[in-house]
Amino acid sequence: MSQYDAIIVGGGHNGLVAAFYLARAGMRPLVLERREIVGGACVTEEFAPGYRASTGAYVLSMLRPAIWTDMQLVRRGLVVDAAGPSLFLNPDGAAMHLHDDMNKTVEEIGRYSAKDARAIGAFENELGEMAQLLVPTFDWVPPNPNLRAKDVPNALKFARHAAKHRAKLSETLYLLTTSTSQYLGERFESDFVKSALGWHSINDSVSGPSTPGTALVLLHDHASEETEGGIRQWGFVRGGIGRLTEFMADAAREAGATIRTEAEVARILSSDGQVQGVELSTGEVLSAKTVLSNADPKRTFLSLCDQSDLPPDFTRAVRAIRCEGTSIKINLGVAELPMVKGLPQSGVQPYHYGIMEIGPNLEELDYQQAIARLGRPASGTHIEMCIPSVHDSSLAPEGKHVVTIDVNSQPYTLAEGSWDAIKDDVADRVIRELSDYLPNLGGAIEHRQVLSPLDLERVLSLTGGHALHGDMAPDQLFFQRPVRGHSDYRTPIRGLYLCGAGTHPGGGVTGANGRNAARVVAKDRRRR
């Protein structure tokens, strides 16, 4: 008889959340994590003596309210420092701060377009109303559109919610299907303003902003909800985002879960369509009639599972999932704060507390994404940069700082050469580009870590280096995530479930995937 009721493959945040809720439901879950630390893509690690940075995700914004409360994260010591304003810079020398304070944002936008300044308030309100329609569905299991008898109650729940927000239903459906360029083009005139608002459309994808379906990313800053007990807007976790998953692991253990690190799963075992357990890379076999995979769908079904227990059409659909990472991550240890040219040059400035976005207009981003689709790393593309040590000095030696840089349009699949051969040259180019905006950056660098899409695959077990386990496009979301007909966290193998970012509601540090999957597992267990 197995010692465990359920085995969870992968100790990322969704796996830990699933373990917690399964334990609360009276089960005995075991989490198996390949690395020596838990956290998956939510880890903070020392990359040079005295310098610590978040290897994958580096800001927190969308963690579901119930998880904050149930896992008692505030009581455990989780602190989120609210981010400062975002600073957007373009190659023409334009600079604009985007604040939480709408009056300040209106003033900033007004320097580029009076019309756009008048439009931004209505735009933000409209997105907020659409978020009220979409965000609550993060916590629900998507219904199968074929409406089998067991799907009817869930489908009615979605229908009632949609009816409640029917005034925004048409506009929300348009947002889901149109392009960022089209949606913003209907509302704003300044190319600079449109770029500052819409660059997110190229994140974790080779699609350009003019690609239909990309406008969904405009809800990026509207997916958090205020609840009692701590800051909920997006910000920086004190101590790095790895503190979040450390506290989640503590909560899971206290609830009754067991967590093993340095325990790599080599195979998910099944027989006659029923999961039997897992085999570790050491050869150790662990039995369980329930297994949850926090790995991405491609890794789960194409590498870990026995193909003979999967329907061929299901396997073909999994192979077709778009899962091409397009980002290089660079962590720097610097001797002094990078200062933006043309802005005050002494002391900590407001933009140091937020995110710096550096890049061209949307038309140019379309061109650079097209280059990336051809397998060539683009230059002059959008760069995101933050300095978490401004919020938390413990991340760097005294008087020094950590700079985290995310470079877009850098495809996992190269037309020629290898990432191991070119990644340092690409990083050198990025630093040169950034030095046009922050002249003191290059000379302040003491240490550097460069993570190509291939490195992100190796280190964090992300197929294709894709942080979200697959593109967040309409045809890969809701009832079509991970593939059509399998959005309820169950899989064709009985007793095998998915709980990671490759399921609804997708990527981001929401915890919803793990919580939803655990509820489905507990429901199935009660039916036995």
C-alpha positions as CSV (number, residue, x, y, z in Angstrom):
1,M,0.0,0.0,0.0
2,S,1.4,3.4,-1.0
3,Q,2.5,5.8,1.8
4,Y,1.1,8.7,-0.2
5,D,-2.4,9.5,-1.6
6,A,-1.0,11.8,-4.3
7,I,2.4,12.6,-5.8
8,I,3.1,16.0,-7.2
9,V,5.8,16.3,-9.9
10,G,7.6,19.7,-9.4
11,G,7.8,22.0,-6.5
12,G,7.0,25.3,-8.2
13,H,4.4,27.6,-6.7
14,N,1.5,25.8,-8.2
15,G,2.7,22.4,-7.1
16,L,3.1,23.7,-3.5
17,V,-0.4,25.3,-3.6
18,A,-1.8,22.0,-4.8
19,A,0.0,20.1,-2.1
20,F,-1.4,22.5,0.6
21,Y,-5.0,22.1,-0.6
22,L,-4.8,18.4,-1.0
23,A,-3.4,18.1,2.5
24,R,-6.2,20.3,3.8
25,A,-8.7,17.9,2.1
26,G,-7.3,15.0,4.2
27,M,-4.9,13.5,1.7
28,R,-1.2,12.7,2.1
29,P,0.6,14.4,-0.8
30,L,4.2,14.1,-1.7
31,V,6.0,16.9,-3.7
32,L,9.0,15.8,-5.7
33,E,11.3,18.7,-6.7
34,R,14.3,18.1,-9.1
35,R,16.4,20.9,-7.7
36,E,17.8,21.4,-4.2
37,I,15.4,24.2,-3.6
38,V,11.6,24.5,-4.1
39,G,10.0,27.3,-6.1
40,G,10.3,26.3,-9.8
41,A,10.3,29.6,-11.7
42,C,9.8,31.5,-8.4
43,V,13.2,31.2,-6.8
44,T,15.8,33.7,-5.6
45,E,19.5,32.5,-5.8
46,E,22.9,33.9,-5.3
47,F,24.5,34.5,-8.7
48,A,27.7,36.1,-7.4
49,P,29.1,36.5,-3.9
50,G,26.7,38.7,-1.9
51,Y,24.3,39.2,-4.9
52,R,20.9,37.5,-5.0
53,A,18.4,37.7,-7.8
54,S,15.2,36.0,-8.8
55,T,16.1,33.5,-11.5
56,G,12.6,33.4,-13.2
57,A,9.7,35.5,-12.1
58,Y,10.7,38.7,-10.3
59,V,7.5,40.6,-9.5
60,L,4.3,39.6,-7.8
61,S,0.9,40.8,-8.8
62,M,-1.8,38.2,-9.4
63,L,-1.7,35.8,-6.5
64,R,-5.2,34.8,-5.7
65,P,-6.8,36.3,-2.6
66,A,-7.9,32.9,-1.1
67,I,-4.3,31.7,-1.3
68,W,-3.0,34.7,0.7
69,T,-5.6,33.9,3.4
70,D,-5.5,30.1,3.4
71,M,-1.7,29.8,3.4
72,Q,-1.4,32.7,6.0
73,L,1.3,34.3,3.9
74,V,1.2,37.6,5.7
75,R,1.5,35.9,9.1
76,R,4.4,34.0,7.9
77,G,6.2,37.2,7.0
78,L,5.6,37.7,3.3
79,V,6.1,41.4,2.5
80,V,5.5,42.9,-0.9
81,D,7.0,46.4,-1.5
82,A,4.7,48.3,-3.9
83,A,6.5,49.2,-7.1
84,G,7.1,52.8,-8.1
85,P,6.1,54.3,-11.4
86,S,7.2,52.6,-14.6
87,L,9.5,54.6,-16.8
88,F,9.2,54.1,-20.5
89,L,12.1,55.2,-22.8
90,N,12.4,55.1,-26.6
91,P,15.3,55.5,-29.0
92,D,14.3,59.0,-29.9
93,G,15.0,60.2,-26.3
94,A,11.4,60.4,-25.2
95,A,10.7,59.5,-21.5
96,M,7.4,59.0,-19.7
97,H,6.4,57.8,-16.2
98,L,3.3,55.8,-15.8
99,H,2.0,56.2,-12.2
100,D,-0.7,54.5,-10.2
101,D,-1.9,58.0,-9.6
102,M,-4.0,58.7,-12.6
103,N,-3.6,62.5,-12.4
104,K,0.2,62.1,-12.7
105,T,-0.2,59.7,-15.6
106,V,-2.5,62.1,-17.4
107,E,0.0,64.9,-16.9
108,E,2.8,62.7,-18.3
109,I,0.8,61.6,-21.4
110,G,-0.3,65.1,-22.0
111,R,3.3,66.1,-22.8
112,Y,2.9,63.9,-25.9
113,S,-0.8,64.1,-26.8
114,A,-3.6,66.1,-25.2
115,K,-6.1,63.8,-26.9
116,D,-4.4,60.7,-25.4
117,A,-4.3,62.3,-22.0
118,R,-8.1,62.8,-22.1
119,A,-8.5,59.2,-23.3
120,I,-6.3,57.3,-20.8
121,G,-8.8,57.5,-17.8
122,A,-11.7,55.9,-19.8
123,F,-9.3,53.3,-21.2
124,E,-8.1,52.3,-17.7
125,N,-11.7,52.2,-16.4
126,E,-12.8,50.0,-19.3
127,L,-10.0,47.5,-18.8
128,G,-10.8,47.4,-15.1
129,E,-14.5,46.6,-15.9
130,M,-13.4,43.9,-18.3
131,A,-11.1,42.4,-15.6
132,Q,-14.1,42.1,-13.3
133,L,-15.6,39.8,-16.0
134,L,-12.5,37.7,-16.6
135,V,-10.4,37.6,-13.4
136,P,-13.0,35.8,-11.2
137,T,-12.9,32.9,-13.8
138,F,-9.3,32.3,-12.8
139,D,-10.7,30.4,-9.8
140,W,-13.1,28.2,-11.8
141,V,-12.7,25.1,-13.9
142,P,-13.4,25.9,-17.6
143,P,-16.5,24.1,-19.0
144,N,-16.1,21.8,-21.9
145,P,-18.0,23.5,-24.8
146,N,-19.4,20.1,-25.9
147,L,-21.5,20.3,-22.7
148,R,-21.5,16.8,-21.5
149,A,-24.1,16.3,-18.7
150,K,-21.5,16.8,-15.9
151,D,-20.3,20.1,-17.5
152,V,-23.7,21.7,-17.4
153,P,-23.6,23.1,-13.8
154,N,-20.2,24.7,-14.5
155,A,-21.2,26.1,-17.8
156,L,-24.3,27.7,-16.2
157,K,-22.0,29.3,-13.6
158,F,-20.0,30.9,-16.4
159,A,-23.1,31.9,-18.2
160,R,-24.6,33.6,-15.1
161,H,-21.4,35.5,-14.5
162,A,-21.3,36.6,-18.1
163,A,-24.9,37.8,-17.9
164,K,-24.0,39.8,-14.8
165,H,-21.3,41.6,-16.8
166,R,-23.2,41.6,-20.2
167,A,-22.6,45.3,-20.6
168,K,-18.9,44.6,-21.2
169,L,-19.3,41.2,-22.8
170,S,-19.1,42.4,-26.4
171,E,-16.1,44.6,-25.8
172,T,-14.3,41.9,-23.8
173,L,-14.8,39.4,-26.7
174,Y,-13.3,42.0,-29.0
175,L,-10.4,42.5,-26.7
176,L,-9.7,38.8,-26.7
177,T,-9.6,38.4,-30.5
178,T,-8.1,41.7,-31.8
179,S,-4.5,42.8,-31.9
180,T,-2.8,45.2,-29.5
181,S,-2.1,47.6,-32.4
182,Q,-5.7,47.7,-33.5
183,Y,-7.1,48.1,-30.0
184,L,-4.8,50.9,-29.0
185,G,-5.0,52.5,-32.5
186,E,-8.7,53.0,-32.0
187,R,-8.1,54.9,-28.8
188,F,-4.8,56.7,-28.9
189,E,-2.8,58.8,-31.5
190,S,0.7,59.0,-30.2
191,D,3.0,56.1,-31.3
192,F,5.0,56.6,-28.1
193,V,1.9,56.3,-25.9
194,K,0.7,53.2,-27.7
195,S,4.1,51.6,-27.4
196,A,4.3,52.4,-23.6
197,L,0.9,50.8,-23.1
198,G,1.2,47.9,-25.5
199,W,4.7,46.4,-25.5
200,H,3.5,43.5,-23.3
201,S,2.0,41.9,-26.4
202,I,5.4,40.5,-27.3
203,N,6.1,38.9,-23.9
204,D,6.8,35.1,-24.1
205,S,5.7,34.9,-27.7
206,V,7.0,35.3,-31.2
207,S,3.9,37.1,-32.2
208,G,4.0,40.8,-32.9
209,P,1.6,43.5,-31.6
210,S,-0.3,43.5,-34.8
211,T,-1.2,39.8,-34.4
212,P,-4.9,39.1,-33.7
213,G,-5.3,37.9,-30.1
214,T,-2.5,39.9,-28.6
215,A,-4.7,42.6,-27.1
216,L,-5.5,40.4,-24.1
217,V,-2.2,41.4,-22.6
218,L,-3.6,44.9,-22.0
219,L,-5.3,43.4,-18.9
220,H,-1.8,42.6,-17.5
221,D,-2.0,45.4,-14.9
222,H,-5.6,44.8,-14.0
223,A,-5.5,41.2,-12.8
224,S,-4.8,41.8,-9.1
225,E,-7.5,42.3,-6.5
226,E,-7.3,44.0,-3.2
227,T,-8.1,41.9,-0.1
228,E,-7.6,42.4,3.6
229,G,-4.2,41.5,5.0
230,G,-1.5,43.0,2.9
231,I,-0.4,44.8,-0.3
232,R,-2.0,43.2,-3.4
233,Q,-0.9,45.5,-6.2
234,W,2.1,44.4,-8.1
235,G,5.4,44.8,-6.4
236,F,8.6,43.2,-5.2
237,V,8.7,40.5,-2.6
238,R,11.0,41.4,0.2
239,G,13.9,39.0,0.1
240,G,13.1,38.0,-3.5
241,I,10.2,36.1,-4.9
242,G,11.8,32.9,-3.6
243,R,10.5,33.9,-0.2
244,L,7.0,33.4,-1.4
245,T,7.6,29.7,-2.3
246,E,9.5,29.2,0.9
247,F,6.5,30.3,2.9
248,M,4.2,28.2,0.6
249,A,6.4,25.1,1.3
250,D,6.1,25.8,5.1
251,A,2.3,26.1,4.8
252,A,2.1,22.8,2.8
253,R,4.3,20.9,5.3
254,E,2.2,22.3,8.2
255,A,-1.0,21.1,6.5
256,G,0.5,17.6,6.2
257,A,2.4,17.5,2.9
258,T,5.8,15.9,2.4
259,I,8.4,17.7,0.2
260,R,11.5,16.1,-1.2
261,T,14.1,18.1,-3.0
262,E,16.8,16.6,-5.3
263,A,14.2,14.1,-6.4
264,E,14.0,14.2,-10.2
265,V,11.1,12.4,-11.8
266,A,12.2,10.4,-14.8
267,R,8.9,8.7,-15.7
268,I,5.3,8.9,-14.8
269,L,4.2,5.3,-14.6
270,S,0.9,4.1,-15.9
271,S,-0.8,0.8,-16.9
272,D,-3.9,0.2,-19.0
273,G,-4.7,4.0,-18.9
274,Q,-4.4,4.3,-15.1
275,V,-1.5,6.1,-13.4
276,Q,0.5,4.0,-11.0
277,G,3.1,6.4,-9.6
278,V,6.5,7.7,-10.7
279,E,10.0,6.5,-11.2
280,L,12.9,8.8,-10.1
281,S,16.1,9.3,-12.0
282,T,17.8,7.2,-9.3
283,G,15.5,4.2,-10.2
284,E,13.4,4.6,-7.1
285,V,9.7,3.8,-7.7
286,L,7.0,5.6,-5.7
287,S,3.5,4.3,-6.1
288,A,0.3,6.4,-6.0
289,K,-3.1,6.2,-7.8
290,T,-3.1,10.0,-8.1
291,V,-0.3,12.1,-9.7
292,L,-0.3,15.8,-10.4
293,S,2.3,17.2,-12.8
294,N,3.4,20.8,-12.3
295,A,5.6,20.4,-15.3
296,D,4.6,21.9,-18.6
297,P,2.3,19.9,-20.9
298,K,5.0,19.1,-23.5
299,R,7.4,17.8,-20.8
300,T,4.7,15.9,-19.0
301,F,3.1,14.1,-22.0
302,L,6.0,13.9,-24.5
303,S,8.9,13.1,-22.1
304,L,7.5,11.7,-18.9
305,C,4.4,9.7,-19.9
306,D,4.1,6.3,-21.7
307,Q,2.9,7.3,-25.1
308,S,1.0,4.0,-25.5
309,D,-1.4,5.2,-22.8
310,L,-2.2,8.5,-24.6
311,P,-4.6,8.9,-27.6
312,P,-2.7,9.8,-30.8
313,D,-4.9,12.8,-31.4
314,F,-4.2,14.1,-27.9
315,T,-0.4,13.7,-28.4
316,R,-0.6,15.5,-31.7
317,A,-2.4,18.4,-30.1
318,V,0.2,18.6,-27.3
319,R,3.0,18.7,-29.9
320,A,1.3,21.6,-31.6
321,I,1.2,23.8,-28.5
322,R,3.1,27.0,-29.2
323,C,5.8,27.0,-26.5
324,E,8.8,29.0,-27.9
325,G,10.5,31.1,-25.3
326,T,11.7,34.5,-26.6
327,S,13.6,36.1,-23.7
328,I,17.1,36.4,-22.3
329,K,17.5,37.1,-18.6
330,I,20.5,39.1,-17.4
331,N,21.2,39.7,-13.7
332,L,23.9,42.2,-12.9
333,G,25.8,43.1,-9.7
334,V,26.6,46.8,-9.9
335,A,28.7,49.1,-7.8
336,E,26.3,52.0,-8.1
337,L,22.8,52.9,-9.2
338,P,22.3,53.2,-12.9
339,M,21.0,56.7,-13.7
340,V,18.9,57.6,-16.7
341,K,20.3,60.2,-19.0
342,G,18.4,63.5,-19.0
343,L,16.9,62.9,-15.6
344,P,18.3,63.8,-12.1
345,Q,21.6,62.2,-11.5
346,S,21.9,61.9,-7.7
347,G,20.2,59.7,-5.2
348,V,17.4,57.1,-5.6
349,Q,14.8,58.4,-8.1
350,P,11.2,57.3,-8.4
351,Y,11.8,55.1,-11.4
352,H,14.4,53.1,-9.5
353,Y,11.5,51.7,-7.5
354,G,9.5,50.5,-10.5
355,I,10.2,49.0,-13.9
356,M,12.1,50.7,-16.7
357,E,10.8,49.8,-20.2
358,I,13.1,50.6,-23.1
359,G,12.1,50.0,-26.7
360,P,10.8,51.2,-30.0
361,N,7.3,51.7,-31.3
362,L,4.8,48.9,-32.0
363,E,5.6,48.8,-35.8
364,E,9.2,48.2,-35.0
365,L,8.4,45.5,-32.5
366,D,6.4,43.7,-35.3
367,Y,9.6,43.7,-37.4
368,Q,11.8,42.5,-34.6
369,Q,9.3,39.7,-33.7
370,A,9.4,38.7,-37.4
371,I,13.1,38.4,-37.2
372,A,12.8,36.3,-34.1
373,R,10.4,34.0,-35.9
374,L,13.1,33.4,-38.5
375,G,15.4,32.2,-35.7
376,R,17.6,35.3,-35.4
377,P,18.0,37.3,-32.1
378,A,16.8,40.8,-32.8
379,S,18.7,43.9,-31.7
380,G,17.3,47.2,-30.4
381,T,14.2,45.3,-29.2
382,H,12.2,45.9,-26.0
383,I,14.1,45.6,-22.7
384,E,12.6,45.5,-19.3
385,M,14.8,46.4,-16.3
386,C,14.3,46.7,-12.6
387,I,16.5,47.1,-9.5
388,P,15.0,45.1,-6.6
389,S,17.8,46.0,-4.2
390,V,16.4,49.5,-4.0
391,H,13.5,47.9,-2.1
392,D,15.6,45.4,-0.2
393,S,19.2,46.2,0.4
394,S,19.9,42.6,1.6
395,L,20.0,41.4,-2.0
396,A,23.4,43.0,-2.6
397,P,26.5,44.0,-0.6
398,E,26.2,47.3,1.2
399,G,26.1,50.3,-1.2
400,K,25.7,48.1,-4.2
401,H,22.7,46.8,-6.3
402,V,21.2,44.0,-8.3
403,V,19.8,44.9,-11.7
404,T,17.5,42.4,-13.5
405,I,17.1,42.7,-17.2
406,D,14.7,40.9,-19.5
407,V,15.4,41.1,-23.3
408,N,12.6,40.3,-25.8
409,S,12.6,38.9,-29.3
410,Q,15.4,36.4,-28.5
411,P,14.1,33.0,-29.9
412,Y,14.8,29.7,-28.3
413,T,15.2,28.1,-31.8
414,L,18.1,29.6,-33.7
415,A,18.4,29.4,-37.5
416,E,22.2,28.9,-37.0
417,G,24.6,28.5,-34.2
418,S,23.9,27.8,-30.5
419,W,22.9,29.9,-27.6
420,D,25.9,28.7,-25.6
421,A,28.1,30.2,-28.3
422,I,26.3,33.5,-28.7
423,K,24.7,34.4,-25.4
424,D,27.6,36.5,-24.1
425,D,27.9,38.4,-27.3
426,V,24.1,39.1,-27.2
427,A,24.5,40.2,-23.6
428,D,27.4,42.5,-24.5
429,R,25.2,44.1,-27.2
430,V,22.3,44.6,-24.7
431,I,24.6,46.4,-22.2
432,R,25.8,48.7,-25.0
433,E,22.3,49.5,-26.0
434,L,21.3,50.2,-22.4
435,S,24.3,52.4,-21.9
436,D,22.8,54.8,-24.4
437,Y,20.0,55.4,-21.8
438,L,22.0,54.7,-18.6
439,P,25.6,55.9,-19.3
440,N,27.1,54.8,-16.0
441,L,25.7,51.2,-16.2
442,G,28.6,49.6,-18.2
443,G,31.3,50.8,-15.9
444,A,29.5,49.9,-12.7
445,I,29.1,46.1,-13.6
446,E,31.0,43.8,-11.2
447,H,29.2,40.5,-11.9
448,R,26.9,39.2,-14.6
449,Q,24.7,36.2,-15.0
450,V,23.3,35.5,-18.5
451,L,20.4,33.1,-18.9
452,S,19.4,32.3,-22.5
453,P,16.1,30.6,-23.4
454,L,18.1,27.4,-23.5
455,D,19.5,28.1,-20.0
456,L,16.0,28.7,-18.7
457,E,15.0,25.4,-20.1
458,R,17.9,23.6,-18.4
459,V,17.8,25.4,-15.1
460,L,14.0,25.7,-14.6
461,S,12.8,22.8,-16.7
462,L,10.8,25.0,-19.0
463,T,10.3,23.5,-22.4
464,G,11.5,25.9,-25.0
465,G,12.5,28.3,-22.2
466,H,8.9,29.4,-22.1
467,A,8.1,30.8,-18.6
468,L,4.3,30.4,-19.1
469,H,4.3,26.8,-20.3
470,G,2.8,28.0,-23.7
471,D,1.7,31.1,-25.4
472,M,-1.2,33.0,-23.7
473,A,-3.2,33.4,-26.9
474,P,-7.0,33.0,-27.2
475,D,-6.6,29.6,-28.9
476,Q,-4.4,28.4,-26.0
477,L,-6.5,29.8,-23.1
478,F,-9.7,29.0,-21.2
479,F,-11.3,25.7,-22.4
480,Q,-8.5,25.3,-24.9
481,R,-5.7,25.2,-22.4
482,P,-3.6,23.0,-22.5
483,V,-5.5,21.5,-25.5
484,R,-9.2,21.3,-26.6
485,G,-11.3,19.0,-24.5
486,H,-8.8,18.7,-21.6
487,S,-9.1,22.0,-19.8
488,D,-10.5,20.5,-16.5
489,Y,-7.0,19.5,-15.2
490,R,-7.7,15.9,-15.9
491,T,-5.8,14.0,-18.6
492,P,-6.4,10.9,-20.8
493,I,-4.6,8.8,-18.2
494,R,-6.9,8.2,-15.2
495,G,-5.5,9.6,-12.0
496,L,-3.0,11.9,-13.8
497,Y,-3.7,15.6,-13.5
498,L,-2.0,18.8,-14.6
499,C,-1.6,21.7,-12.1
500,G,1.0,24.0,-13.7
501,A,0.9,27.2,-15.9
502,G,0.0,25.0,-18.9
503,T,-3.6,24.9,-17.5
504,H,-6.2,27.5,-17.0
505,P,-5.8,30.4,-16.3
506,G,-2.3,30.2,-17.7
507,G,1.0,31.7,-16.5
508,G,1.8,34.3,-13.9
509,V,2.2,33.8,-10.1
510,T,-1.5,33.3,-9.4
511,G,-1.6,29.9,-7.7
512,A,-5.0,29.4,-9.3
513,N,-3.8,26.5,-11.4
514,G,-2.7,24.5,-8.4
515,R,-5.7,25.4,-6.3
516,N,-8.2,24.5,-9.0
517,A,-6.4,21.2,-9.8
518,A,-6.4,20.2,-6.1
519,R,-10.2,20.9,-5.9
520,V,-10.8,18.6,-9.0
521,V,-8.7,15.9,-7.5
522,A,-10.5,16.1,-4.1
523,K,-13.8,16.0,-6.0
524,D,-12.9,12.9,-8.0
525,R,-11.6,11.2,-4.8
526,R,-15.0,11.8,-3.1
527,R,-16.7,10.1,-6.1
528,R,-14.8,6.9,-5.8
